[in-house]
Amino acid sequence: MLHHLSKQRFTLNKAANLDSIKVFIKDLKDITSIVPCKLDETEVQLSLQIHALDKSWKINSKYLAKEYKFDTFKQAFVFMNTISHMADEMNHYPKWINVYNRLNVEITTQDVSGISIKDVILAHLMESVFKDVKESNQENIGEIIKVSPNQLLQIWNTNYSQYQEILKKNVHNL
């Protein structure tokens, strides 16, 4: 079940921004029920920071972008196969270009002509699958990486709780 904590848009401080982007998700199919709203640059940066994606993804006003480099073409294909299954459940698809062991990815939400929380969720999933593909050295093109989307979403939800605790401590220390 999906729970969006706030539909209000804040830009005054990080705590307020956090409430405007926090989404609790139990299942990939919950993502289809999110009514996306375009995130401003501060919200995008904060979302990426919370999930430790801020250094690896490039932010454009309309999309998130990244180049993945795999050891082999087969690894790149396993990654694309795994993500395609997740993206299909989410009904949210990346744009990608694959040349041998390199994969250039762009994620955007067409409905808002920009970046929404759906894009950040997909980026989070992609990062986890990328690590799994590299670590397992999976090269069986017909297979998908045996990752648990529910476990990845649990990590997604936990990241917000941990970040809220950090913010509270920082506010108390001021």
N, C-alpha and C positions, 0 to 999 in steps of 0.2 A: 504494500500500500504506500502511496505517495503522500507526503505531507510537505507542503511549501509553507514555511513559517511566516513569510511576510510578502505582500504584494507591493508594499510601499517602496519608493525609490529614495535612498539616502546617499548623500555624498559628503556629509560632515565629518564622519570619523570611521575608523575601521570597524568598530563594533556595530555601528548602524549598517555599514555596507555588508557585513557578515550576515545580518538578519535578512537582508534583501536578496542574498544569493544562496542561502542554505536550503538544500533539498534533501530530504531523507528518502531513500529508495530501497525497497526490498527485492525487487525483481526487474530485469531489463525491460519487461513489457510495461512496467509502470511509467517508463520514460515517454511512451507514446501519449500518455495523458497529460504531460506537462504542456501548459499553454506558454509557449516561449515569449520572452520579452528580450529586446536587445539590451545587452549589458554595455554600460559605458566603459571606458578604458580602465578606470579605477577598479570597477567590479571584475573585469576580466583579469587584471593583474592580481588582485586579491584572491580570486578563485584559483588561479594557477599557483600562487604562492602556497595556499593552504594544502594543495595536493602535491607540492614539490615539483611542479612542472614549469615554474617560472623561468628557469634558465635554459630549458630545452626547446620551448615552443616560441616561434616568432608571432607577434601580434600585428595584424593588419586591421584596419577599421572594419573590414568585412569578413575576415576569416583568421583562423589559427593555421600556422604552417610549420612543417618540420620535414627534415630529410632523415630517413632511417638508412643505415648502412649495415647490411648483413654480411656474413662470411661467404655465403653462396646464394645463387638464384633460388635454389630449393628452399632455403630458410625464408627468403622474402616471400615466396609463394605460400608457405605454411602460415606465415604471419597474416597475409592477405586473406587466406581461406578462413582462419580463425576469426579475424575481425569481421569478415563478411557475414558470418553466422550471427555474431553479436549485433552488428549494425542492422541486420534484417529483423531481429527481435525488437530492437529499439525503434525501427522504422526511421532511422537517421543515418544517412550514408555519406562517407567521405569521398572526396575527389582524390584520386591518386594516379601517379604515373610511375611505372616500374621499368627500369632499365637494368638488366642483369641483377646485381646485388643491392641496388639503390632503389629506394621508394620515396618519392616526394608526395607528401600528404597535405591537403587543404581541407579544413573542416569549417563549415558555415551553416547557418540556419536560414534557408531561403525565405521562410515566412516573415522574418524580421529584417532581412537584408543586412545581416551582420552576425555577430557572435552572441549565442545564448548559452545558458547553463547546459543545454544538451551537447554543445560542442566541447565543453570542458569535461563532461562525463565521458564522452567518447575518447578524448585525449588521455584521460586517466586510464581507461581500459586499454588503449593502445600501448601506453608505457608499460603496463604490467605484462601484457602479452609479449611485447618486444623482449623484455628481460627473460621471460620464460623460454622463448624461442632460442635466444642466445645461450642461456644456461644449459638447456637440454640438448642443444645442438641437433634439434629435430630437422630432418630432411625428407621425411616421407610425405610427398606432395599431396597424396590423397587423404591425409589425416589432418585433424585440427589439434591444436595444443589442448591438453586436458586441463583447462583452467576452470575454476568454479566462478561463474559470473556473480553468484551470490556472495562468495567470499570477497571478491574484488569490490562489490558494492558495500559490503560491511566495512572494508578499509576506507572507502569513500566517506561513509557516515562517521567513522571514528576520527578521521582527519579533522572534521569540523569541531567535534567535541574537544580534541586536544588543542586546536587553535583557539577556541573560546577560553580554555583554561589559561593559555599563554597571555591572551589579551587581558584577562582579569588580573593576573599577577602583575603585568606591566602597568595597569591602571592603579593598582594599590601601591606600587613602588614609586609612583610619581609624587 
